[in-house]
Amino acid sequence: YPAAFAQSVSGVPGLVRVPVATFHDDGTLLIGSSFLPREHLPYTGNQRDAIAAYAGLTFLSFIEVDLRVTRQLGVAEGADHVVDRVPTVRVRILPEKKWIPAIALGFHDVLTSIESGEAHHFGATYLVATKHFDIPWGLLRAGVTAGWGADRLIWDNSEFTGPFGGLSLSTGHLPWLSLLADYDGATVNAALRASLFKRLDITAGTIGFDSFTATLSYRFRLIR
């Protein structure tokens, strides 16, 4: 399921915006970048788009750490602008099996949340489950994700609050191309994802059907 092993625009394994419970193999390092539209960046006053760069590492087969750095575009030189850093930790509770979905816990923007920093725009605390299904004869491969995000647990959260979820669809004839749709707790989003050479993933779509978003990621195996 190529779509299950690619990054969302949030910089973690996911669909369009929402995370999935799927993890990369132990020893996987990935890098990538996303375009985030102003229409869904309230901390910019919905005035500026942003570019995010991210990196992630999966180790011990059940822990993933990620760091995303987001910079607003069009900020005047010398303006008081702080690049937003989002450290993330995800822990796999259960791997996916024949009759059991994968289940994971996620904590986004951990350090800023603990320190009660001002640049706390992408905090999230959630439980998510993902299950994949094959329809006979290779006609369709589907991945279903459902999760719940706390609006406040130890700290206030701003993303994936309440129920969220989504769906990925691909066919056996074009396994490298996937259709994605998700609900992130606030908006409905859709995208196409191309997974090429087993390493490169390109996702392009819309957030809320009123703005464009995209992400590109590349992964390496550090352990073979």
C-alpha positions in Angstrom: 0.0 0.0 0.0 2.2 2.8 -1.2 -0.1 5.6 0.0 0.3 4.3 3.6 4.0 4.9 3.7 4.0 8.6 2.5 3.9 11.8 4.4 0.9 14.1 4.6 1.4 17.9 4.3 1.8 17.9 8.1 5.1 16.0 7.7 4.1 12.7 9.3 2.8 9.5 7.6 -0.7 10.3 6.6 -3.3 11.1 4.0 -3.8 14.8 2.9 -3.6 16.3 6.4 -4.5 13.7 8.9 -2.0 11.1 10.3 -2.3 7.4 9.8 -1.2 4.6 12.2 1.2 3.1 9.7 4.9 3.3 10.5 7.9 3.1 8.2 10.3 0.2 8.7 12.9 0.4 11.4 15.8 2.6 10.4 13.9 4.7 7.8 15.0 8.3 7.4 12.9 10.7 5.3 13.1 14.3 4.2 10.5 16.4 2.5 8.8 19.7 2.0 5.2 21.0 1.9 3.3 24.0 0.6 0.7 25.3 3.1 -2.0 27.7 1.9 -2.8 30.9 3.7 -6.5 30.1 3.8 -5.8 27.5 6.5 -3.0 29.2 8.4 -4.9 31.3 11.0 -1.7 32.2 12.9 -0.7 34.2 9.8 -4.0 36.1 9.9 -4.8 34.1 6.7 -2.5 36.6 4.9 0.5 34.5 4.0 1.2 31.0 2.5 4.0 29.0 4.1 6.6 26.4 3.2 7.4 23.6 5.6 10.5 21.4 5.6 10.5 18.2 7.6 12.6 15.1 8.5 11.6 12.0 10.3 13.3 8.9 11.7 11.7 5.5 12.6 13.6 3.4 15.1 13.0 0.4 17.3 10.2 -0.3 14.9 7.6 1.4 17.1 8.9 4.9 17.7 9.0 7.7 15.2 10.4 11.2 15.8 9.9 14.1 13.3 10.8 17.7 13.1 9.0 20.2 10.9 10.1 23.8 10.3 7.5 26.2 8.9 8.3 29.6 7.4 5.8 32.1 6.2 6.3 33.5 2.7 6.3 37.1 1.8 7.5 38.4 5.2 9.2 41.7 4.9 12.9 41.8 5.5 13.7 42.7 9.1 10.1 41.8 10.3 9.7 40.1 13.6 9.0 36.6 12.3 9.9 33.4 14.2 10.2 30.2 12.2 7.8 27.7 13.7 9.4 24.4 14.8 7.2 21.4 15.4 8.9 18.4 17.0 6.6 15.3 16.9 6.7 11.9 18.6 4.6 9.0 17.5 4.4 5.6 19.3 2.9 2.5 17.7 0.7 0.6 20.1 -0.3 -2.3 17.7 0.9 -3.2 14.2 -1.6 -4.0 11.6 -2.7 -7.7 11.3 -5.2 -9.6 9.3 -8.2 -8.7 11.5 -6.7 -5.9 13.6 -5.9 -2.3 12.6 -2.7 -0.6 13.3 -3.0 1.7 16.3 -0.8 4.6 17.2 -0.5 7.6 19.6 0.8 10.9 18.4 2.1 14.1 20.1 2.8 17.1 17.8 4.6 20.3 18.8 5.8 18.6 22.0 8.5 20.9 23.3 6.6 24.1 22.5 3.6 22.7 24.3 5.6 21.7 27.4 7.3 25.1 27.6 4.0 27.0 26.9 5.7 28.8 24.1 4.0 31.5 22.0 4.7 29.8 18.7 2.3 27.0 19.4 0.3 26.7 16.2 0.4 23.0 15.3 -0.2 21.1 18.6 -2.0 17.8 18.5 -2.5 14.8 20.8 -4.4 11.9 19.2 -5.1 8.2 19.0 -5.4 6.8 15.5 -6.2 3.5 13.8 -5.6 2.4 10.2 -6.7 -0.8 8.4 -6.1 -1.8 4.8 -8.4 -4.0 2.6 -7.9 -5.8 -0.7 -11.0 -6.3 -2.8 -10.7 -9.5 -4.8 -9.2 -9.6 -8.3 -7.0 -6.7 -7.6 -9.8 -4.2 -8.5 -9.3 -2.0 -5.5 -7.1 -1.4 -2.5 -8.5 0.7 0.3 -7.0 2.1 3.5 -9.3 3.4 6.2 -8.2 5.6 9.0 -10.1 6.9 12.0 -8.9 8.8 15.0 -9.7 11.1 17.9 -7.8 14.2 19.0 -7.9 15.8 22.4 -8.5 19.6 22.4 -6.8 19.7 25.7 -4.9 17.0 27.6 -1.7 18.2 29.2 -1.6 21.3 26.9 -4.0 23.0 24.5 -4.1 21.6 21.0 -5.0 23.3 17.7 -5.0 20.5 15.1 -7.0 17.2 14.7 -9.3 17.9 17.6 -12.3 15.6 18.0 -13.0 12.9 15.4 -11.0 12.8 12.2 -10.4 10.2 9.5 -9.9 9.4 5.9 -9.6 7.0 3.0 -7.0 6.0 0.4 -7.9 4.2 -2.8 -5.8 2.6 -5.5 -6.1 -0.1 -8.0 -3.9 -3.1 -8.8 -3.5 -1.8 -12.3 -2.0 1.5 -11.1 -0.6 0.6 -7.6 1.7 3.7 -7.6 -1.2 6.2 -7.8 -3.6 6.8 -4.9 -6.7 8.9 -4.4 -6.9 10.4 -0.9 -9.7 12.0 1.1 -9.8 13.0 4.7 -11.5 15.1 7.4 -9.1 16.7 9.8 -11.6 17.9 12.4 -12.3 21.1 10.6 -12.1 20.7 6.8 -12.6 18.0 4.1 -9.6 17.6 1.9 -8.7 15.6 -1.2 -5.5 14.8 -3.1 -3.7 12.5 -5.6 -0.5 10.8 -4.5 2.1 9.3 -6.8 4.6 6.9 -5.2 7.6 6.4 -7.4 10.7 4.2 -7.3 9.7 3.0 -3.8 11.3 6.1 -2.3 9.8 9.3 -3.8 6.2 10.4 -3.0 4.4 13.4 -4.5 1.0 14.5 -3.2 -1.0 17.4 -4.6 -4.5 18.4 -3.7 -6.8 20.8 -1.9 -7.6 21.8 1.6 -11.3 22.6 2.2 -11.8 22.7 -1.6 -10.7 26.3 -1.6 -6.9 26.2 -1.7 -4.0 24.2 -3.1 -1.6 22.2 -1.1 1.3 19.8 -1.9 4.1 17.8 -0.4 7.1 15.9 -1.7 9.1 13.4 0.4 12.0 11.0 -0.1 13.0 8.2 2.2 16.2 6.2 2.9 16.8 2.9 4.7 19.6 3.3 7.2 19.4 -0.3 8.3 19.2 -3.2 5.8 
